[in-house]
Amino acid sequence: FAGLDVLSICSWAEAFGIPSVEAQAVGTPVICTDGSAMSELAGPGWKVAGQPFYNPVHGSWWVRPDIKGIVKAYEKAYRERGTAAASTRRAAAVRHAQAYDIDRVFAEHWKPWLDQLAGTPEVVEFDGLKWAIGSTAQNGDTLALGHELDMTKLVLAMLPEGGVFLDVGAHVG
């Protein structure tokens, strides 16, 4: 990637364009379709507009990149080569790629969740209910921790002999 002036990665649909991050990590700016994750990954490079369309096979929206937009981006990159603006863009590309560094992503996004899964859930009381914030693997449903027994006693005490109680809700509802 370091030998390229620019990486062209104008796809119709991209879950996460790893090559665009790899190219920017060594200072190569990218030309991406302005759609899916590529809108975020383009960084200081160029985004190419396109025509959104629904792909029923994949059940998702794709973007057909505009060919004229790709050509214009190529022309901009070509005119910029060798200039101070190109050097600035290359440095900005490296900084942009650093946001996806594995150590940074792990420390900022993965570690907090892994710590939460491994630890004892925090119990918070709100509006008379106790809520567990933590792993569902440790305590089953993290909602309504411990208040069901008290509620059951109250409902049964109010229910007439032979009565029927219907509990209709959607999780918290």
N, C-alpha and C positions, 0 to 999 in steps of 0.2 A: 504493500500500500504506500510506502514511503516514496516509491519511485513514480507515483502518479501525480499529475497536476490536479486531478479531480476524480472522484468516484461517482459514476452515474448509476443510480439504483432506483430508477423510476418504475416501481412495480405497481400492479393493480391493487394488490392487497398484501400486506406484510404484517405478520403477527408482531415481530420485533426484529428489525434489521440489524443483526449483529455486525455484518460487514461495514455498515455505516459508522458504527462506534469504533470498530477496529481501525478503519481508515483515519478517522479523526484523532485517534489516540497517537498517531504518528504525524499529525499535522496536515493530513489531506482532507480538504473540504469535500462535501458531498452535494450532489444534486438528487433530490428525493421528490416523490409524489407527495403533495399535500393531502394526505389521507392516512388513516389508521395510525399506528405508532410512528410512522415516518414523519408526521408533522412535528412531533417532539424531537425526533432524532436528527433532523436536518441541521440543528444548531445554527452556526453562523454561515452555513452553506446556502444553497438556493432551493426553494420550494417551487414545484411545478403544479399549477392548478390542473384540475381535471373535471370530468363529468361523473358525479356519483351515480351508482346504480346498485340495485339490490340483486345479489346473487342467491337465488333460491336453493341451489345445490349446497352452498356453504351456510345458508341462513344468516348472511351478514351483508353489510354495505361495503362495496368496493368503490374505487375511484379509477376511472380510465384516464391516464395522464394525457394532457394535451400535447400533441407532437410539436406544435409551434412553440409552446412554452418550454419544452425540452431544448429545442434549437436555440431559443433566446438565452436560456441559462448557459448552454455551451458557449455561446458568443460572449456572454458576460465573463465567464471564467477565462476564455481565451484572451480577451482584451485586458484582463486584470493580471495575467501571468507576469511574473518578474517585477511587479511594482511593490511599493510600500504597502498598498492595500492588500495585496496577496499575502505578504508576510504577516500582516496584522490578522487576516482571516485564518491563516494557518495556526497562529498562536491561539486564537480564540477557539479553533476546532479542538486543540489539545485540551484546553480548559473545559470545554463542553463535554468531551469524552470522560474526563476525570469524575464526573458525576456518576458514571456507571462503573467505576473501579470496584472490583469484587470486595476489597476490604472495606470500602466506604459503604457499599450497599449492604454488606453483611452487618456492619456495626450499626448503621442507622435504621435498617428495615427488618432484617432477619433476627438479629440478636434480641431485640425487645420482645418479639413474639415467641421466640424459643424460650426465653427466660420466663415469660408469662405461662407458657405451657408446662414448664417444669416446676413452677412454684405453687404455693398454696394460694387459692383464689382469694382476692380481696372481697370482703363482704361490705356492702354499702346499704344503709337503710334510707329509703326515700318514700315519703307519703305512706308510712305505715307498713311498707313491704321491704323485705330484705332481698337484695340482688347480689349475686356472686359474679364477680368479674374475674374470669380465669378460664381454666381448662374445662371443657365439657367432658373430657376423658376422665377427669378425677371425680366429678360430682354429678354426672348426668346433666340434666337440663340446668343451665346456669341461672334461670329465672326462678323467682319465688322460693328461694331457699328457706325452708323451715316454716313458712307461714301457712302452708296448706293444712297442717294438722289443726291449728287454731281455727281456721276458716271452716273446716269440716265440722268441728264441734258446734260452732255457731249456727251453721245451716241446718244441721240435724236437730238442734234444739228448737228451731222455728218451724220445722216441717211437721205438719199434722200427721197423725197415725194413718198409715196407708198412702200418704202423699207421695208425689213424684217430684223430684228435683231435676231440672234440665240445665246443664251447664253448657252454654254455647259461647265459644270464643275462638280466637285464633292466636294461640301462643300467649302473647300479652293481652290480646283483645278480650 
